[in-house]
């Protein structure tokens, strides 16, 4: 029996979104649209991370039968 590979979010992606969020929020010239787009990306990443942590979420997709 083969062990399932551990799923995780790309660390570089997390760092890039975190850095972008900090930069855009500090930028006085950034529009509210710019800021909300970056916030949306950060929230989507967190949602993906939470889904990956749920043990039964999408378990049927990895079946090779």
C-alpha positions in Angstrom: 0.0 0.0 0.0 1.3 3.4 -1.0 1.2 6.3 1.4 -0.6 9.4 0.1 1.7 12.4 -0.5 1.3 15.2 1.9 -0.5 18.2 0.3 0.6 21.7 1.1 0.5 25.1 -0.3 3.6 26.4 -2.1 5.6 28.3 0.5 6.9 30.8 -2.1 3.3 31.6 -3.1 2.4 32.2 0.6 5.3 34.5 1.0 4.5 36.4 -2.2 0.9 37.0 -1.2 1.9 38.0 2.3 4.5 40.5 0.9 2.1 41.8 -1.7 -0.6 42.3 1.0 1.8 44.3 3.2 3.1 46.4 0.3 -0.3 47.3 -1.1 -1.8 48.2 2.3 1.1 50.6 3.0 0.9 52.2 -0.5 -0.9 55.5 -0.2 -1.5 55.5 -4.0 -3.1 52.0 -4.1 -6.8 52.2 -4.9 -9.5 50.5 -2.8 -9.9 48.0 -5.8 -6.2 47.2 -5.6 -6.4 46.6 -1.9 -9.5 44.4 -2.1 -8.1 42.3 -4.8 -5.0 41.5 -2.7 -7.2 40.8 0.3 -9.3 38.5 -1.8 -6.3 36.5 -2.9 -5.1 36.2 0.7 -8.5 35.0 1.8 -8.7 32.5 -1.0 -5.3 31.1 0.0 -6.5 30.7 3.6 -9.6 28.9 2.4 -7.6 26.5 0.3 -5.3 25.8 3.3 -8.3 25.1 5.5 -9.8 22.7 2.9 -6.5 20.9 2.6 -6.5 20.4 6.4 -9.9 18.7 6.4 -9.4 15.0 6.4 -12.5 13.9 4.4 -12.6 16.8 2.0 -12.5 15.6 -1.6 -11.2 12.2 -0.5 -13.0 10.5 -3.5 -10.9 12.3 -6.0 -7.7 10.4 -5.3 -9.1 6.9 -5.9 -7.2 5.1 -8.6 -9.6 2.2 -8.9 
